[in-house]
């Protein structure tokens, strides 16, 4: 409970800071930024099949042409399952390593090319990790809650694409109100 309150307070503080900064400048208001974010996500999703709920039986379509499943009621997170892993389900506080790349969907929404960044293709970028369902540690909550959500439905060693709106993305980027497309592979910690 304390963890959720802390996360909520951090998000509210970021929003208030953004709104106060935006209101004093000639730039877009926070509401306009949210509208732009929604448009960018809608443009991307309009090129794909979208299913508004998780399959009741837990069996996801997989592969490059699989649909994007909406993972939350607000439409802040959509998941396409590329492959279902053969590992075990993540447990609370378990260290999960991940390799990822991400692209700014605002560029896609404006007709630009996807420019990818991350540690997926470059081993020198180092490993990234979080503790599953533990948002009390900065090493976990810095990534936002969006990238952990697929592990509620899929085992480790899975690969997904995620459309992540800013509210569920990196905590350091919430105020920028930029949606990203992530490609993520999840791995268990080696003991």
C-alpha positions, 0 to 999 in steps of 0.5 A: 500500500505504501509503495502504491501511495509513494508511486502515486505521489511521485507521479502527481509531483511530476505532473504538478511540476510539468504543469507549473513549468508549462504554464509559465512558458510559450510551450504546450500545456500539459493537457495539449501534451497528453492529447499529442501523446494519445494521437501518437499512440492511436496512429501507431495502433491504427496500423495494428490489430488491437484487442481490448482485453486479456484472453480469459484462458491466458493464451496469447496470440504470438509472433510479429503479426499478433495483436496488441492487447490492452493491459490497463483500463486507461489505455496507457499500456498495450502488449504484443507477445512476440514469444512466450518464454519457457521459464517460470513465472516471476515472483515478488521481489525477484531480480529480473534482467531485461534487454530492450530497445525503444523508439519514440512514438511521437516521431512515428505519429508525425511520419518519421522513422523509428529511431531505436535506443537501448541495450538490446543490440549492444552488450556494452550497454550493460544489463538492466534489471528490476525487482518484480513488483517492488517499487520501493527501490529506485533501481526498480521504480526508475523504469516505471511500472509499464515494463513489469506488467507483462510478467503478470501474464507471461513467464520469464524468457518471454519477448514482448513489444509494449506501447507505453504512455508516459504515465507508466514509463521511466519516472525521469521522463514522465513530465515530457509526456512522450509515448514509447514502443519497447521491445523487451526480453526478460531473463531470470537472475543467474544464481 
